[in-house]
Amino acid sequence: MKRILFACLTAVISLSNISAGEMVLRGTFQGENLYVKNPFAASGVGFCIYEVTVNGQTTTDEINSSAFEVDLSVFQFGIGQAITVGIKYKEDCAPKVLNPEVLNARSTFEITDLAVTDGKIKWSSKGEAGALPYIIEQYRWNKWVKVGEVQGEGSERENSYEVEVRQHSGENRFRLKQVDYRKKPRYSEEVKYAASKNEVSFSPLRVDDVLMFSAPTLYEIYDEYGGIVFKGYANEVKVNSLEKGKYYINYDNKMERFTKK
């Protein structure tokens, strides 16, 4: 549970003096309460915790027991609203929050509109339960590639976003992704867009110093073992530092090969 406490939540332990400490948990309201394990004080008199605050207000929860619940519902928070919980405790004892993960933002977005126009992907969403980034992915070279990111607003109301994206020739496919503390990604539906751009080509097939593209493009260059050596967006790539041999190149919507002389 200690691992959950520190890995899943921004929790800061700070000693205010020699005889007492405070555990501070920061997160967002997700509709669930916290449960706390409360050992006896080291002196043997009373329990370890002597005060609990939520956003600066002292709670009225019954904390004089070996375990208790911090009732967050009484504060009438909205889903996704920021919360800071302070747990003050006595010297030489250590309380434990049993479910700190309930304060972590969760991916709950509902896309209400999604489109690609004029070099931008635009969408509206509602029902966000905490500020999480939206990752924009594009299907290129037989895989989904991250091409942008924007921070979500984190509110339940409808929010609108737009991000510039680089299109390749032909049909383009995009989707949105969010990943919360549970590490399981959630995706939007795909949106497709037929670009009017001309196809990109490159030369030469046997190169000494510089690869040239017919127009600026996203690209990836791999060695024969599948290790990536260059990636970016440009109309040329200096390859004079590469060792002689065969290389694979992904660009525009194509996958091809070239030889470094």
PESUL-V488613 format. One record per residue. N is the residue number from 1. RES is the residue in three letters. PSI is psi in whole degrees, 0 to 359 (999 if undefined). OMEGA is omega in whole degrees, 0 to 359 (NA if undefined). D_FIRST is the distance of its C-alpha to the first C-alpha in Angstrom with 2 decimals. Layout:
[[N	RES	PSI	OMEGA	D_FIRST] [N	RES	PSI	OMEGA	D_FIRST]]
This chain:
[[1	MET	330	175	0.00] [2	LYS	322	179	3.80] [3	ARG	316	178	5.23] [4	ILE	317	183	4.99] [5	LEU	316	186	6.19] [6	PHE	332	183	8.82] [7	ALA	328	187	9.77] [8	CYS	356	189	10.21] [9	LEU	146	174	11.63] [10	THR	96	182	14.28] [11	ALA	130	182	12.95] [12	VAL	127	176	15.37] [13	ILE	124	180	15.44] [14	SER	130	179	19.13] [15	LEU	122	180	21.09] [16	SER	334	174	24.17] [17	ASN	185	185	25.90] [18	ILE	329	190	25.70] [19	SER	359	183	24.94] [20	ALA	165	178	22.27] [21	GLY	172	178	19.49] [22	GLU	132	174	18.10] [23	MET	127	182	14.83] [24	VAL	124	179	15.99] [25	LEU	127	179	14.32] [26	ARG	137	180	16.76] [27	GLY	210	180	17.06] [28	THR	152	180	19.33] [29	PHE	127	181	20.05] [30	GLN	14	178	19.41] [31	GLY	5	181	20.74] [32	GLU	156	180	17.61] [33	ASN	163	177	16.51] [34	LEU	146	175	13.44] [35	TYR	133	188	12.19] [36	VAL	133	173	11.60] [37	LYS	128	190	11.36] [38	ASN	95	182	14.44] [39	PRO	171	174	15.64] [40	PHE	152	174	19.33] [41	ALA	154	181	20.80] [42	ALA	332	180	21.80] [43	SER	346	183	25.39] [44	GLY	358	181	24.91] [45	VAL	115	178	26.30] [46	GLY	184	182	24.29] [47	PHE	166	186	20.64] [48	CYS	312	185	18.52] [49	ILE	137	178	18.48] [50	TYR	353	175	21.99] [51	GLU	143	174	21.86] [52	VAL	131	178	19.99] [53	THR	149	175	21.71] [54	VAL	117	184	21.61] [55	ASN	42	175	23.81] [56	GLY	352	180	25.52] [57	GLN	133	178	26.33] [58	THR	130	181	25.29] [59	THR	161	177	23.83] [60	THR	14	180	25.65] [61	ASP	149	176	22.66] [62	GLU	102	185	22.98] [63	ILE	356	181	20.45] [64	ASN	64	177	22.16] [65	SER	168	184	20.07] [66	SER	342	175	17.08] [67	ALA	143	180	15.20] [68	PHE	167	181	16.60] [69	GLU	134	171	16.70] [70	VAL	107	185	17.55] [71	ASP	102	181	20.37] [72	LEU	344	183	20.84] [73	SER	333	183	23.66] [74	VAL	342	182	26.11] [75	PHE	353	178	26.28] [76	GLN	44	175	27.69] [77	PHE	151	170	25.86] [78	GLY	152	178	26.87] [79	ILE	130	180	24.51] [80	GLY	356	180	23.45] [81	GLN	141	182	24.39] [82	ALA	139	181	22.66] [83	ILE	140	170	20.54] [84	THR	121	180	19.53] [85	VAL	125	177	17.66] [86	GLY	129	179	18.26] [87	ILE	110	182	16.80] [88	LYS	135	185	19.21] [89	TYR	163	185	18.67] [90	LYS	176	182	20.98] [91	GLU	143	171	21.53] [92	ASP	40	171	19.59] [93	CYS	161	187	16.66] [94	ALA	103	174	13.11] [95	PRO	164	181	11.83] [96	LYS	128	173	8.30] [97	VAL	122	188	8.16] [98	LEU	335	183	6.68] [99	ASN	57	182	7.98] [100	PRO	339	182	8.86] [101	GLU	344	181	10.01] [102	VAL	349	177	12.96] [103	LEU	1	180	14.60] [104	ASN	142	177	14.94] [105	ALA	143	179	18.50] [106	ARG	149	178	19.37] [107	SER	109	183	22.45] [108	THR	16	187	24.85] [109	PHE	150	173	28.16] [110	GLU	114	182	31.44] [111	ILE	126	179	34.26] [112	THR	341	178	37.55] [113	ASP	138	182	39.74] [114	LEU	125	183	39.59] [115	ALA	158	173	42.55] [116	VAL	122	179	43.80] [117	THR	144	173	46.93] [118	ASP	42	177	48.70] [119	GLY	15	179	46.18] [120	LYS	148	169	43.19] [121	ILE	129	184	40.51] [122	LYS	140	178	40.17] [123	TRP	159	173	37.92] [124	SER	144	180	36.97] [125	SER	162	176	33.76] [126	LYS	170	176	32.37] [127	GLY	25	179	29.25] [128	GLU	131	183	26.88] [129	ALA	55	181	23.59] [130	GLY	150	184	22.78] [131	ALA	109	176	24.35] [132	LEU	147	179	23.70] [133	PRO	143	168	26.29] [134	TYR	128	176	28.78] [135	ILE	127	179	29.67] [136	ILE	126	179	33.27] [137	GLU	144	177	34.08] [138	GLN	140	179	37.58] [139	TYR	110	179	38.74] [140	ARG	142	170	40.70] [141	TRP	41	177	41.70] [142	ASN	28	178	40.14] [143	LYS	162	175	36.63] [144	TRP	129	184	34.72] [145	VAL	133	176	34.85] [146	LYS	126	181	33.08] [147	VAL	3	179	35.96] [148	GLY	167	179	34.49] [149	GLU	142	176	31.62] [150	VAL	142	181	31.60] [151	GLN	131	177	29.01] [152	GLY	153	180	28.66] [153	GLU	326	176	29.60] [154	GLY	16	181	26.67] [155	SER	159	182	28.86] [156	GLU	336	181	29.91] [157	ARG	170	180	33.58] [158	GLU	131	180	35.43] [159	ASN	148	180	35.02] [160	SER	143	183	37.34] [161	TYR	158	170	36.80] [162	GLU	144	182	38.98] [163	VAL	136	175	38.63] [164	GLU	138	179	41.44] [165	VAL	150	178	41.32] [166	ARG	121	181	43.66] [167	GLN	152	172	45.41] [168	HIS	172	180	47.05] [169	SER	153	179	50.32] [170	GLY	205	182	50.44] [171	GLU	130	177	47.74] [172	ASN	142	178	44.43] [173	ARG	131	180	41.17] [174	PHE	157	172	38.24] [175	ARG	165	178	34.93] [176	LEU	149	180	31.97] [177	LYS	142	169	28.31] [178	GLN	145	177	25.03] [179	VAL	121	178	21.54] [180	ASP	193	186	18.51] [181	TYR	342	180	14.79] [182	ARG	354	174	14.91] [183	LYS	12	177	17.40] [184	LYS	115	184	20.01] [185	PRO	147	172	23.27] [186	ARG	139	185	25.54] [187	TYR	151	168	29.25] [188	SER	175	169	32.35] [189	GLU	159	178	35.54] [190	GLU	151	170	37.77] [191	VAL	137	183	40.69] [192	LYS	149	182	43.78] [193	TYR	129	179	46.48] [194	ALA	110	182	49.74] [195	ALA	147	179	50.55] [196	SER	9	181	54.19] [197	LYS	150	174	53.55] [198	ASN	152	176	55.65] [199	GLU	147	178	54.13] [200	VAL	143	174	53.24] [201	SER	167	177	54.75] [202	PHE	161	177	54.46] [203	SER	159	355	56.90] [204	PRO	170	176	57.96] [205	LEU	334	173	56.69] [206	ARG	113	193	57.60] [207	VAL	145	173	56.51] [208	ASP	305	190	57.15] [209	ASP	313	190	55.49] [210	VAL	131	169	54.50] [211	LEU	135	181	53.39] [212	MET	133	173	54.82] [213	PHE	152	180	53.60] [214	SER	346	176	56.07] [215	ALA	157	178	53.72] [216	PRO	140	183	50.38] [217	THR	154	167	47.49] [218	LEU	144	180	43.88] [219	TYR	157	172	43.89] [220	GLU	136	177	41.89] [221	ILE	129	182	43.59] [222	TYR	149	173	42.27] [223	ASP	181	186	43.73] [224	GLU	347	178	44.82] [225	TYR	2	179	41.47] [226	GLY	7	178	39.57] [227	GLY	132	182	38.30] [228	ILE	135	181	38.67] [229	VAL	329	177	41.10] [230	PHE	149	171	41.93] [231	LYS	153	179	40.79] [232	GLY	201	178	41.85] [233	TYR	118	184	44.43] [234	ALA	176	173	48.05] [235	ASN	2	173	51.58] [236	GLU	157	180	51.77] [237	VAL	126	176	49.67] [238	LYS	121	184	50.82] [239	VAL	16	184	50.26] [240	ASN	339	180	52.53] [241	SER	351	181	49.62] [242	LEU	147	174	48.75] [243	GLU	157	179	50.01] [244	LYS	144	178	52.71] [245	GLY	188	182	51.69] [246	LYS	143	181	50.55] [247	TYR	154	177	47.80] [248	TYR	140	180	46.27] [249	ILE	128	172	46.27] [250	ASN	130	178	44.60] [251	TYR	163	184	46.28] [252	ASP	240	173	47.35] [253	ASN	31	187	46.54] [254	LYS	160	175	47.86] [255	MET	116	185	46.83] [256	GLU	187	181	49.55] [257	ARG	157	172	50.43] [258	PHE	168	181	52.49] [259	THR	130	172	53.76] [260	LYS	120	183	53.51] [261	LYS	999	NA	56.88]]
